[in-house]
Amino acid sequence: MMTEEMAIELIRYTLLIVLTIAVPLLLAGMAVGLVVSLFQSVTSIQDQTLTFVPKIIIIVVVAVLLTPWMITLLSEFCREMLALF
């Protein structure tokens, strides 16, 4: 039988896994956005679409590079969740 404390702990652990997976992708996008913004400020180029393509490319590259780590993390999480039931 699942108690309220167990349910809260599962939700907390699930959110921690989600954040652990999302943070590297978000940081990569933020870093690229900062570099592109600095480049735009220095060169006085004010094109709004200039930031989207580099961000998308970097986020896809980071996601591909971190896929094995993400799969390992998620498979451990799934094993732990299935062991509880």
PyMOL Python script that loads the backbone (N, CA, C, O; Angstrom):
from pymol import cmd

cmd.read_pdbstr("""\
ATOM      1  N   MET A   1       0.832  -1.178   0.000  1.00  0.00           N
ATOM      2  CA  MET A   1       0.000   0.000   0.000  1.00  0.00           C
ATOM      3  C   MET A   1       0.882   1.248   0.000  1.00  0.00           C
ATOM      4  O   MET A   1       1.830   1.346   0.779  1.00  0.00           O
ATOM      5  N   MET A   2       0.567   2.190  -0.870  1.00  0.00           N
ATOM      6  CA  MET A   2       1.369   3.394  -0.984  1.00  0.00           C
ATOM      7  C   MET A   2       0.820   4.469  -0.043  1.00  0.00           C
ATOM      8  O   MET A   2      -0.365   4.800  -0.064  1.00  0.00           O
ATOM      9  N   THR A   3       1.703   4.988   0.764  1.00  0.00           N
ATOM     10  CA  THR A   3       1.303   6.053   1.677  1.00  0.00           C
ATOM     11  C   THR A   3       1.490   7.405   1.000  1.00  0.00           C
ATOM     12  O   THR A   3       2.067   7.509  -0.083  1.00  0.00           O
ATOM     13  N   GLU A   4       0.995   8.414   1.657  1.00  0.00           N
ATOM     14  CA  GLU A   4       1.131   9.773   1.114  1.00  0.00           C
ATOM     15  C   GLU A   4       2.593  10.198   1.054  1.00  0.00           C
ATOM     16  O   GLU A   4       3.007  10.877   0.114  1.00  0.00           O
ATOM     17  N   GLU A   5       3.370   9.803   2.048  1.00  0.00           N
ATOM     18  CA  GLU A   5       4.793  10.154   2.060  1.00  0.00           C
ATOM     19  C   GLU A   5       5.544   9.487   0.907  1.00  0.00           C
ATOM     20  O   GLU A   5       6.423  10.092   0.294  1.00  0.00           O
ATOM     21  N   MET A   6       5.188   8.238   0.622  1.00  0.00           N
ATOM     22  CA  MET A   6       5.830   7.537  -0.494  1.00  0.00           C
ATOM     23  C   MET A   6       5.490   8.215  -1.815  1.00  0.00           C
ATOM     24  O   MET A   6       6.357   8.370  -2.676  1.00  0.00           O
ATOM     25  N   ALA A   7       4.230   8.619  -1.980  1.00  0.00           N
ATOM     26  CA  ALA A   7       3.816   9.294  -3.212  1.00  0.00           C
ATOM     27  C   ALA A   7       4.555  10.615  -3.379  1.00  0.00           C
ATOM     28  O   ALA A   7       4.992  10.942  -4.483  1.00  0.00           O
ATOM     29  N   ILE A   8       4.698  11.368  -2.315  1.00  0.00           N
ATOM     30  CA  ILE A   8       5.419  12.639  -2.376  1.00  0.00           C
ATOM     31  C   ILE A   8       6.883  12.401  -2.723  1.00  0.00           C
ATOM     32  O   ILE A   8       7.466  13.147  -3.510  1.00  0.00           O
ATOM     33  N   GLU A   9       7.472  11.376  -2.144  1.00  0.00           N
ATOM     34  CA  GLU A   9       8.874  11.057  -2.431  1.00  0.00           C
ATOM     35  C   GLU A   9       9.053  10.641  -3.899  1.00  0.00           C
ATOM     36  O   GLU A   9      10.041  11.014  -4.531  1.00  0.00           O
ATOM     37  N   LEU A  10       8.102   9.874  -4.438  1.00  0.00           N
ATOM     38  CA  LEU A  10       8.169   9.481  -5.848  1.00  0.00           C
ATOM     39  C   LEU A  10       8.054  10.689  -6.766  1.00  0.00           C
ATOM     40  O   LEU A  10       8.769  10.783  -7.764  1.00  0.00           O
ATOM     41  N   ILE A  11       7.167  11.604  -6.437  1.00  0.00           N
ATOM     42  CA  ILE A  11       7.017  12.816  -7.247  1.00  0.00           C
ATOM     43  C   ILE A  11       8.289  13.652  -7.194  1.00  0.00           C
ATOM     44  O   ILE A  11       8.742  14.172  -8.214  1.00  0.00           O
ATOM     45  N   ARG A  12       8.861  13.778  -5.997  1.00  0.00           N
ATOM     46  CA  ARG A  12      10.102  14.540  -5.844  1.00  0.00           C
ATOM     47  C   ARG A  12      11.235  13.915  -6.664  1.00  0.00           C
ATOM     48  O   ARG A  12      11.984  14.614  -7.346  1.00  0.00           O
ATOM     49  N   TYR A  13      11.342  12.603  -6.584  1.00  0.00           N
ATOM     50  CA  TYR A  13      12.400  11.903  -7.320  1.00  0.00           C
ATOM     51  C   TYR A  13      12.176  12.024  -8.833  1.00  0.00           C
ATOM     52  O   TYR A  13      13.132  12.189  -9.591  1.00  0.00           O
ATOM     53  N   THR A  14      10.927  11.943  -9.263  1.00  0.00           N
ATOM     54  CA  THR A  14      10.617  12.094 -10.687  1.00  0.00           C
ATOM     55  C   THR A  14      10.987  13.489 -11.189  1.00  0.00           C
ATOM     56  O   THR A  14      11.580  13.627 -12.258  1.00  0.00           O
ATOM     57  N   LEU A  15      10.641  14.514 -10.426  1.00  0.00           N
ATOM     58  CA  LEU A  15      11.000  15.881 -10.817  1.00  0.00           C
ATOM     59  C   LEU A  15      12.512  16.080 -10.835  1.00  0.00           C
ATOM     60  O   LEU A  15      13.034  16.801 -11.685  1.00  0.00           O
ATOM     61  N   LEU A  16      13.213  15.445  -9.904  1.00  0.00           N
ATOM     62  CA  LEU A  16      14.671  15.532  -9.887  1.00  0.00           C
ATOM     63  C   LEU A  16      15.278  14.898 -11.140  1.00  0.00           C
ATOM     64  O   LEU A  16      16.230  15.435 -11.708  1.00  0.00           O
ATOM     65  N   ILE A  17      14.738  13.772 -11.566  1.00  0.00           N
ATOM     66  CA  ILE A  17      15.223  13.115 -12.795  1.00  0.00           C
ATOM     67  C   ILE A  17      14.954  14.005 -14.005  1.00  0.00           C
ATOM     68  O   ILE A  17      15.822  14.168 -14.863  1.00  0.00           O
ATOM     69  N   VAL A  18      13.764  14.577 -14.075  1.00  0.00           N
ATOM     70  CA  VAL A  18      13.413  15.455 -15.201  1.00  0.00           C
ATOM     71  C   VAL A  18      14.357  16.649 -15.262  1.00  0.00           C
ATOM     72  O   VAL A  18      14.852  16.996 -16.334  1.00  0.00           O
ATOM     73  N   LEU A  19      14.607  17.275 -14.125  1.00  0.00           N
ATOM     74  CA  LEU A  19      15.517  18.420 -14.099  1.00  0.00           C
ATOM     75  C   LEU A  19      16.941  18.019 -14.438  1.00  0.00           C
ATOM     76  O   LEU A  19      17.645  18.753 -15.131  1.00  0.00           O
ATOM     77  N   THR A  20      17.371  16.861 -13.956  1.00  0.00           N
ATOM     78  CA  THR A  20      18.722  16.389 -14.245  1.00  0.00           C
ATOM     79  C   THR A  20      18.919  16.186 -15.742  1.00  0.00           C
ATOM     80  O   THR A  20      19.999  16.454 -16.267  1.00  0.00           O
ATOM     81  N   ILE A  21      17.897  15.721 -16.422  1.00  0.00           N
ATOM     82  CA  ILE A  21      18.003  15.498 -17.863  1.00  0.00           C
ATOM     83  C   ILE A  21      17.878  16.817 -18.630  1.00  0.00           C
ATOM     84  O   ILE A  21      18.555  17.008 -19.640  1.00  0.00           O
ATOM     85  N   ALA A  22      17.032  17.712 -18.168  1.00  0.00           N
ATOM     86  CA  ALA A  22      16.766  18.945 -18.912  1.00  0.00           C
ATOM     87  C   ALA A  22      17.848  20.009 -18.752  1.00  0.00           C
ATOM     88  O   ALA A  22      18.081  20.788 -19.677  1.00  0.00           O
ATOM     89  N   VAL A  23      18.509  20.058 -17.608  1.00  0.00           N
ATOM     90  CA  VAL A  23      19.454  21.144 -17.330  1.00  0.00           C
ATOM     91  C   VAL A  23      20.597  21.231 -18.340  1.00  0.00           C
ATOM     92  O   VAL A  23      20.896  22.339 -18.784  1.00  0.00           O
ATOM     93  N   PRO A  24      21.256  20.138 -18.732  1.00  0.00           N
ATOM     94  CA  PRO A  24      22.338  20.290 -19.721  1.00  0.00           C
ATOM     95  C   PRO A  24      21.863  20.882 -21.048  1.00  0.00           C
ATOM     96  O   PRO A  24      22.564  21.689 -21.659  1.00  0.00           O
ATOM     97  N   LEU A  25      20.676  20.481 -21.489  1.00  0.00           N
ATOM     98  CA  LEU A  25      20.148  21.020 -22.743  1.00  0.00           C
ATOM     99  C   LEU A  25      19.812  22.499 -22.608  1.00  0.00           C
ATOM    100  O   LEU A  25      20.097  23.292 -23.505  1.00  0.00           O
ATOM    101  N   LEU A  26      19.210  22.862 -21.491  1.00  0.00           N
ATOM    102  CA  LEU A  26      18.854  24.267 -21.270  1.00  0.00           C
ATOM    103  C   LEU A  26      20.095  25.143 -21.124  1.00  0.00           C
ATOM    104  O   LEU A  26      20.131  26.260 -21.639  1.00  0.00           O
ATOM    105  N   LEU A  27      21.108  24.643 -20.425  1.00  0.00           N
ATOM    106  CA  LEU A  27      22.347  25.415 -20.274  1.00  0.00           C
ATOM    107  C   LEU A  27      23.060  25.613 -21.607  1.00  0.00           C
ATOM    108  O   LEU A  27      23.610  26.683 -21.869  1.00  0.00           O
ATOM    109  N   ALA A  28      23.049  24.581 -22.447  1.00  0.00           N
ATOM    110  CA  ALA A  28      23.673  24.711 -23.765  1.00  0.00           C
ATOM    111  C   ALA A  28      22.941  25.762 -24.597  1.00  0.00           C
ATOM    112  O   ALA A  28      23.577  26.589 -25.249  1.00  0.00           O
ATOM    113  N   GLY A  29      21.618  25.734 -24.579  1.00  0.00           N
ATOM    114  CA  GLY A  29      20.840  26.728 -25.314  1.00  0.00           C
ATOM    115  C   GLY A  29      21.057  28.131 -24.778  1.00  0.00           C
ATOM    116  O   GLY A  29      21.145  29.092 -25.543  1.00  0.00           O
ATOM    117  N   MET A  30      21.142  28.243 -23.462  1.00  0.00           N
ATOM    118  CA  MET A  30      21.360  29.554 -22.850  1.00  0.00           C
ATOM    119  C   MET A  30      22.746  30.099 -23.188  1.00  0.00           C
ATOM    120  O   MET A  30      22.895  31.289 -23.468  1.00  0.00           O
ATOM    121  N   ALA A  31      23.758  29.236 -23.164  1.00  0.00           N
ATOM    122  CA  ALA A  31      25.116  29.679 -23.484  1.00  0.00           C
ATOM    123  C   ALA A  31      25.212  30.148 -24.930  1.00  0.00           C
ATOM    124  O   ALA A  31      25.831  31.174 -25.210  1.00  0.00           O
ATOM    125  N   VAL A  32      24.607  29.409 -25.842  1.00  0.00           N
ATOM    126  CA  VAL A  32      24.622  29.806 -27.251  1.00  0.00           C
ATOM    127  C   VAL A  32      23.857  31.107 -27.441  1.00  0.00           C
ATOM    128  O   VAL A  32      24.286  31.974 -28.203  1.00  0.00           O
ATOM    129  N   GLY A  33      22.740  31.248 -26.761  1.00  0.00           N
ATOM    130  CA  GLY A  33      21.972  32.488 -26.846  1.00  0.00           C
ATOM    131  C   GLY A  33      22.774  33.682 -26.363  1.00  0.00           C
ATOM    132  O   GLY A  33      22.702  34.761 -26.949  1.00  0.00           O
ATOM    133  N   LEU A  34      23.540  33.493 -25.294  1.00  0.00           N
ATOM    134  CA  LEU A  34      24.381  34.565 -24.772  1.00  0.00           C
ATOM    135  C   LEU A  34      25.473  34.941 -25.762  1.00  0.00           C
ATOM    136  O   LEU A  34      25.722  36.125 -25.989  1.00  0.00           O
ATOM    137  N   VAL A  35      26.124  33.948 -26.352  1.00  0.00           N
ATOM    138  CA  VAL A  35      27.187  34.221 -27.325  1.00  0.00           C
ATOM    139  C   VAL A  35      26.624  34.927 -28.556  1.00  0.00           C
ATOM    140  O   VAL A  35      27.224  35.882 -29.049  1.00  0.00           O
ATOM    141  N   VAL A  36      25.487  34.470 -29.052  1.00  0.00           N
ATOM    142  CA  VAL A  36      24.874  35.096 -30.225  1.00  0.00           C
ATOM    143  C   VAL A  36      24.438  36.515 -29.898  1.00  0.00           C
ATOM    144  O   VAL A  36      24.582  37.408 -30.733  1.00  0.00           O
ATOM    145  N   SER A  37      23.908  36.742 -28.704  1.00  0.00           N
ATOM    146  CA  SER A  37      23.504  38.093 -28.307  1.00  0.00           C
ATOM    147  C   SER A  37      24.704  39.031 -28.233  1.00  0.00           C
ATOM    148  O   SER A  37      24.625  40.181 -28.664  1.00  0.00           O
ATOM    149  N   LEU A  38      25.805  38.542 -27.689  1.00  0.00           N
ATOM    150  CA  LEU A  38      27.021  39.362 -27.661  1.00  0.00           C
ATOM    151  C   LEU A  38      27.504  39.675 -29.076  1.00  0.00           C
ATOM    152  O   LEU A  38      27.910  40.798 -29.377  1.00  0.00           O
ATOM    153  N   PHE A  39      27.451  38.654 -29.937  1.00  0.00           N
ATOM    154  CA  PHE A  39      27.847  38.864 -31.329  1.00  0.00           C
ATOM    155  C   PHE A  39      26.954  39.902 -31.998  1.00  0.00           C
ATOM    156  O   PHE A  39      27.440  40.750 -32.746  1.00  0.00           O
ATOM    157  N   GLN A  40      25.654  39.838 -31.734  1.00  0.00           N
ATOM    158  CA  GLN A  40      24.723  40.805 -32.305  1.00  0.00           C
ATOM    159  C   GLN A  40      24.986  42.212 -31.769  1.00  0.00           C
ATOM    160  O   GLN A  40      24.877  43.190 -32.508  1.00  0.00           O
ATOM    161  N   SER A  41      25.325  42.311 -30.507  1.00  0.00           N
ATOM    162  CA  SER A  41      25.600  43.625 -29.922  1.00  0.00           C
ATOM    163  C   SER A  41      26.861  44.242 -30.514  1.00  0.00           C
ATOM    164  O   SER A  41      26.903  45.438 -30.803  1.00  0.00           O
ATOM    165  N   VAL A  42      27.877  43.422 -30.689  1.00  0.00           N
ATOM    166  CA  VAL A  42      29.156  43.924 -31.213  1.00  0.00           C
ATOM    167  C   VAL A  42      29.025  44.329 -32.673  1.00  0.00           C
ATOM    168  O   VAL A  42      29.590  45.340 -33.091  1.00  0.00           O
ATOM    169  N   THR A  43      28.282  43.547 -33.451  1.00  0.00           N
ATOM    170  CA  THR A  43      28.200  43.809 -34.889  1.00  0.00           C
ATOM    171  C   THR A  43      26.986  44.633 -35.288  1.00  0.00           C
ATOM    172  O   THR A  43      26.816  44.947 -36.466  1.00  0.00           O
ATOM    173  N   SER A  44      26.142  44.988 -34.331  1.00  0.00           N
ATOM    174  CA  SER A  44      24.915  45.759 -34.580  1.00  0.00           C
ATOM    175  C   SER A  44      23.961  45.056 -35.541  1.00  0.00           C
ATOM    176  O   SER A  44      23.183  45.712 -36.234  1.00  0.00           O
ATOM    177  N   ILE A  45      24.015  43.731 -35.586  1.00  0.00           N
ATOM    178  CA  ILE A  45      23.051  42.946 -36.360  1.00  0.00           C
ATOM    179  C   ILE A  45      21.873  42.660 -35.441  1.00  0.00           C
ATOM    180  O   ILE A  45      22.056  42.074 -34.374  1.00  0.00           O
ATOM    181  N   GLN A  46      20.686  43.054 -35.827  1.00  0.00           N
ATOM    182  CA  GLN A  46      19.519  42.880 -34.970  1.00  0.00           C
ATOM    183  C   GLN A  46      18.477  41.964 -35.609  1.00  0.00           C
ATOM    184  O   GLN A  46      17.283  42.263 -35.579  1.00  0.00           O
ATOM    185  N   ASP A  47      18.917  40.868 -36.177  1.00  0.00           N
ATOM    186  CA  ASP A  47      18.006  39.907 -36.787  1.00  0.00           C
ATOM    187  C   ASP A  47      17.476  38.971 -35.707  1.00  0.00           C
ATOM    188  O   ASP A  47      18.257  38.314 -35.019  1.00  0.00           O
ATOM    189  N   GLN A  48      16.166  38.905 -35.555  1.00  0.00           N
ATOM    190  CA  GLN A  48      15.556  38.090 -34.503  1.00  0.00           C
ATOM    191  C   GLN A  48      15.736  36.592 -34.747  1.00  0.00           C
ATOM    192  O   GLN A  48      15.797  35.811 -33.797  1.00  0.00           O
ATOM    193  N   THR A  49      15.820  36.195 -36.003  1.00  0.00           N
ATOM    194  CA  THR A  49      15.905  34.763 -36.316  1.00  0.00           C
ATOM    195  C   THR A  49      17.325  34.224 -36.197  1.00  0.00           C
ATOM    196  O   THR A  49      17.526  33.013 -36.290  1.00  0.00           O
ATOM    197  N   LEU A  50      18.296  35.076 -35.999  1.00  0.00           N
ATOM    198  CA  LEU A  50      19.696  34.640 -35.941  1.00  0.00           C
ATOM    199  C   LEU A  50      19.958  33.718 -34.756  1.00  0.00           C
ATOM    200  O   LEU A  50      20.834  32.858 -34.842  1.00  0.00           O
ATOM    201  N   THR A  51      19.241  33.865 -33.675  1.00  0.00           N
ATOM    202  CA  THR A  51      19.512  33.048 -32.491  1.00  0.00           C
ATOM    203  C   THR A  51      18.908  31.651 -32.572  1.00  0.00           C
ATOM    204  O   THR A  51      19.399  30.740 -31.906  1.00  0.00           O
ATOM    205  N   PHE A  52      17.864  31.457 -33.364  1.00  0.00           N
ATOM    206  CA  PHE A  52      17.162  30.180 -33.364  1.00  0.00           C
ATOM    207  C   PHE A  52      17.979  29.029 -33.945  1.00  0.00           C
ATOM    208  O   PHE A  52      18.040  27.955 -33.347  1.00  0.00           O
ATOM    209  N   VAL A  53      18.597  29.233 -35.082  1.00  0.00           N
ATOM    210  CA  VAL A  53      19.318  28.142 -35.753  1.00  0.00           C
ATOM    211  C   VAL A  53      20.495  27.650 -34.913  1.00  0.00           C
ATOM    212  O   VAL A  53      20.613  26.441 -34.714  1.00  0.00           O
ATOM    213  N   PRO A  54      21.376  28.524 -34.406  1.00  0.00           N
ATOM    214  CA  PRO A  54      22.466  28.002 -33.569  1.00  0.00           C
ATOM    215  C   PRO A  54      21.970  27.293 -32.310  1.00  0.00           C
ATOM    216  O   PRO A  54      22.542  26.281 -31.906  1.00  0.00           O
ATOM    217  N   LYS A  55      20.916  27.813 -31.691  1.00  0.00           N
ATOM    218  CA  LYS A  55      20.380  27.161 -30.493  1.00  0.00           C
ATOM    219  C   LYS A  55      19.868  25.767 -30.813  1.00  0.00           C
ATOM    220  O   LYS A  55      20.149  24.814 -30.086  1.00  0.00           O
ATOM    221  N   ILE A  56      19.124  25.648 -31.891  1.00  0.00           N
ATOM    222  CA  ILE A  56      18.574  24.350 -32.264  1.00  0.00           C
ATOM    223  C   ILE A  56      19.694  23.355 -32.561  1.00  0.00           C
ATOM    224  O   ILE A  56      19.645  22.204 -32.127  1.00  0.00           O
ATOM    225  N   ILE A  57      20.693  23.806 -33.298  1.00  0.00           N
ATOM    226  CA  ILE A  57      21.810  22.921 -33.654  1.00  0.00           C
ATOM    227  C   ILE A  57      22.548  22.453 -32.405  1.00  0.00           C
ATOM    228  O   ILE A  57      22.825  21.262 -32.261  1.00  0.00           O
ATOM    229  N   ILE A  58      22.868  23.374 -31.503  1.00  0.00           N
ATOM    230  CA  ILE A  58      23.613  23.009 -30.301  1.00  0.00           C
ATOM    231  C   ILE A  58      22.790  22.103 -29.390  1.00  0.00           C
ATOM    232  O   ILE A  58      23.326  21.149 -28.825  1.00  0.00           O
ATOM    233  N   ILE A  59      21.514  22.384 -29.241  1.00  0.00           N
ATOM    234  CA  ILE A  59      20.682  21.541 -28.387  1.00  0.00           C
ATOM    235  C   ILE A  59      20.569  20.133 -28.960  1.00  0.00           C
ATOM    236  O   ILE A  59      20.592  19.159 -28.207  1.00  0.00           O
ATOM    237  N   VAL A  60      20.448  20.010 -30.274  1.00  0.00           N
ATOM    238  CA  VAL A  60      20.391  18.677 -30.891  1.00  0.00           C
ATOM    239  C   VAL A  60      21.718  17.947 -30.710  1.00  0.00           C
ATOM    240  O   VAL A  60      21.732  16.754 -30.409  1.00  0.00           O
ATOM    241  N   VAL A  61      22.838  18.658 -30.893  1.00  0.00           N
ATOM    242  CA  VAL A  61      24.155  18.025 -30.719  1.00  0.00           C
ATOM    243  C   VAL A  61      24.348  17.559 -29.278  1.00  0.00           C
ATOM    244  O   VAL A  61      24.809  16.442 -29.041  1.00  0.00           O
ATOM    245  N   VAL A  62      23.997  18.409 -28.322  1.00  0.00           N
ATOM    246  CA  VAL A  62      24.133  18.034 -26.913  1.00  0.00           C
ATOM    247  C   VAL A  62      23.211  16.858 -26.587  1.00  0.00           C
ATOM    248  O   VAL A  62      23.609  15.946 -25.861  1.00  0.00           O
ATOM    249  N   ALA A  63      22.010  16.869 -27.105  1.00  0.00           N
ATOM    250  CA  ALA A  63      21.079  15.765 -26.857  1.00  0.00           C
ATOM    251  C   ALA A  63      21.613  14.452 -27.430  1.00  0.00           C
ATOM    252  O   ALA A  63      21.492  13.403 -26.797  1.00  0.00           O
ATOM    253  N   VAL A  64      22.196  14.507 -28.611  1.00  0.00           N
ATOM    254  CA  VAL A  64      22.756  13.294 -29.215  1.00  0.00           C
ATOM    255  C   VAL A  64      23.952  12.800 -28.403  1.00  0.00           C
ATOM    256  O   VAL A  64      24.091  11.600 -28.168  1.00  0.00           O
ATOM    257  N   LEU A  65      24.811  13.719 -27.975  1.00  0.00           N
ATOM    258  CA  LEU A  65      25.983  13.321 -27.192  1.00  0.00           C
ATOM    259  C   LEU A  65      25.600  12.760 -25.823  1.00  0.00           C
ATOM    260  O   LEU A  65      26.272  11.859 -25.322  1.00  0.00           O
ATOM    261  N   LEU A  66      24.552  13.268 -25.221  1.00  0.00           N
ATOM    262  CA  LEU A  66      24.152  12.836 -23.885  1.00  0.00           C
ATOM    263  C   LEU A  66      23.098  11.732 -23.882  1.00  0.00           C
ATOM    264  O   LEU A  66      22.631  11.328 -22.817  1.00  0.00           O
ATOM    265  N   THR A  67      22.722  11.245 -25.052  1.00  0.00           N
ATOM    266  CA  THR A  67      21.700  10.202 -25.132  1.00  0.00           C
ATOM    267  C   THR A  67      22.041   8.953 -24.317  1.00  0.00           C
ATOM    268  O   THR A  67      21.170   8.453 -23.606  1.00  0.00           O
ATOM    269  N   PRO A  68      23.271   8.424 -24.386  1.00  0.00           N
ATOM    270  CA  PRO A  68      23.556   7.233 -23.566  1.00  0.00           C
ATOM    271  C   PRO A  68      23.384   7.493 -22.065  1.00  0.00           C
ATOM    272  O   PRO A  68      22.856   6.647 -21.342  1.00  0.00           O
ATOM    273  N   TRP A  69      23.823   8.643 -21.608  1.00  0.00           N
ATOM    274  CA  TRP A  69      23.668   9.001 -20.193  1.00  0.00           C
ATOM    275  C   TRP A  69      22.194   9.136 -19.827  1.00  0.00           C
ATOM    276  O   TRP A  69      21.772   8.673 -18.767  1.00  0.00           O
ATOM    277  N   MET A  70      21.411   9.765 -20.694  1.00  0.00           N
ATOM    278  CA  MET A  70      19.988   9.936 -20.437  1.00  0.00           C
ATOM    279  C   MET A  70      19.267   8.590 -20.395  1.00  0.00           C
ATOM    280  O   MET A  70      18.406   8.369 -19.543  1.00  0.00           O
ATOM    281  N   ILE A  71      19.614   7.704 -21.305  1.00  0.00           N
ATOM    282  CA  ILE A  71      18.982   6.383 -21.338  1.00  0.00           C
ATOM    283  C   ILE A  71      19.330   5.593 -20.085  1.00  0.00           C
ATOM    284  O   ILE A  71      18.473   4.912 -19.520  1.00  0.00           O
ATOM    285  N   THR A  72      20.585   5.680 -19.648  1.00  0.00           N
ATOM    286  CA  THR A  72      20.991   4.996 -18.420  1.00  0.00           C
ATOM    287  C   THR A  72      20.223   5.529 -17.225  1.00  0.00           C
ATOM    288  O   THR A  72      19.728   4.756 -16.404  1.00  0.00           O
ATOM    289  N   LEU A  73      20.123   6.829 -17.124  1.00  0.00           N
ATOM    290  CA  LEU A  73      19.402   7.457 -16.015  1.00  0.00           C
ATOM    291  C   LEU A  73      17.931   7.052 -16.014  1.00  0.00           C
ATOM    292  O   LEU A  73      17.380   6.704 -14.970  1.00  0.00           O
ATOM    293  N   LEU A  74      17.302   7.097 -17.176  1.00  0.00           N
ATOM    294  CA  LEU A  74      15.881   6.743 -17.267  1.00  0.00           C
ATOM    295  C   LEU A  74      15.636   5.253 -17.045  1.00  0.00           C
ATOM    296  O   LEU A  74      14.621   4.882 -16.454  1.00  0.00           O
ATOM    297  N   SER A  75      16.543   4.396 -17.505  1.00  0.00           N
ATOM    298  CA  SER A  75      16.354   2.962 -17.289  1.00  0.00           C
ATOM    299  C   SER A  75      16.514   2.609 -15.809  1.00  0.00           C
ATOM    300  O   SER A  75      15.790   1.757 -15.294  1.00  0.00           O
ATOM    301  N   GLU A  76      17.467   3.268 -15.116  1.00  0.00           N
ATOM    302  CA  GLU A  76      17.580   3.055 -13.668  1.00  0.00           C
ATOM    303  C   GLU A  76      16.313   3.516 -12.960  1.00  0.00           C
ATOM    304  O   GLU A  76      15.821   2.844 -12.054  1.00  0.00           O
ATOM    305  N   PHE A  77      15.794   4.651 -13.372  1.00  0.00           N
ATOM    306  CA  PHE A  77      14.558   5.175 -12.789  1.00  0.00           C
ATOM    307  C   PHE A  77      13.404   4.200 -13.010  1.00  0.00           C
ATOM    308  O   PHE A  77      12.637   3.930 -12.087  1.00  0.00           O
ATOM    309  N   CYS A  78      13.278   3.678 -14.214  1.00  0.00           N
ATOM    310  CA  CYS A  78      12.190   2.732 -14.520  1.00  0.00           C
ATOM    311  C   CYS A  78      12.330   1.448 -13.709  1.00  0.00           C
ATOM    312  O   CYS A  78      11.341   0.914 -13.208  1.00  0.00           O
ATOM    313  N   ARG A  79      13.562   0.954 -13.580  1.00  0.00           N
ATOM    314  CA  ARG A  79      13.766  -0.250 -12.763  1.00  0.00           C
ATOM    315  C   ARG A  79      13.345  -0.012 -11.315  1.00  0.00           C
ATOM    316  O   ARG A  79      12.696  -0.862 -10.704  1.00  0.00           O
ATOM    317  N   GLU A  80      13.714   1.140 -10.771  1.00  0.00           N
ATOM    318  CA  GLU A  80      13.344   1.462  -9.394  1.00  0.00           C
ATOM    319  C   GLU A  80      11.822   1.588  -9.247  1.00  0.00           C
ATOM    320  O   GLU A  80      11.254   1.136  -8.253  1.00  0.00           O
ATOM    321  N   MET A  81      11.172   2.197 -10.228  1.00  0.00           N
ATOM    322  CA  MET A  81       9.721   2.354 -10.154  1.00  0.00           C
ATOM    323  C   MET A  81       9.018   0.996 -10.268  1.00  0.00           C
ATOM    324  O   MET A  81       8.050   0.733  -9.554  1.00  0.00           O
ATOM    325  N   LEU A  82       9.499   0.152 -11.154  1.00  0.00           N
ATOM    326  CA  LEU A  82       8.888  -1.168 -11.313  1.00  0.00           C
ATOM    327  C   LEU A  82       9.135  -2.041 -10.093  1.00  0.00           C
ATOM    328  O   LEU A  82       8.300  -2.882  -9.757  1.00  0.00           O
ATOM    329  N   ALA A  83      10.274  -1.855  -9.423  1.00  0.00           N
ATOM    330  CA  ALA A  83      10.566  -2.635  -8.225  1.00  0.00           C
ATOM    331  C   ALA A  83       9.622  -2.280  -7.083  1.00  0.00           C
ATOM    332  O   ALA A  83       9.359  -3.106  -6.208  1.00  0.00           O
ATOM    333  N   LEU A  84       9.113  -1.049  -7.093  1.00  0.00           N
ATOM    334  CA  LEU A  84       8.180  -0.651  -6.035  1.00  0.00           C
ATOM    335  C   LEU A  84       6.814  -1.317  -6.186  1.00  0.00           C
ATOM    336  O   LEU A  84       6.092  -1.501  -5.207  1.00  0.00           O
ATOM    337  N   PHE A  85       6.475  -1.670  -7.402  1.00  0.00           N
ATOM    338  CA  PHE A  85       5.150  -2.254  -7.645  1.00  0.00           C
ATOM    339  C   PHE A  85       5.309  -3.723  -7.713  1.00  0.00           C
ATOM    340  O   PHE A  85       4.329  -4.441  -7.911  1.00  0.00           O
TER     341      PHE A  85
END
""", "prot")
cmd.dss("prot")
cmd.show_as("cartoon", "prot")
cmd.util.cbc("prot")
cmd.orient("prot")
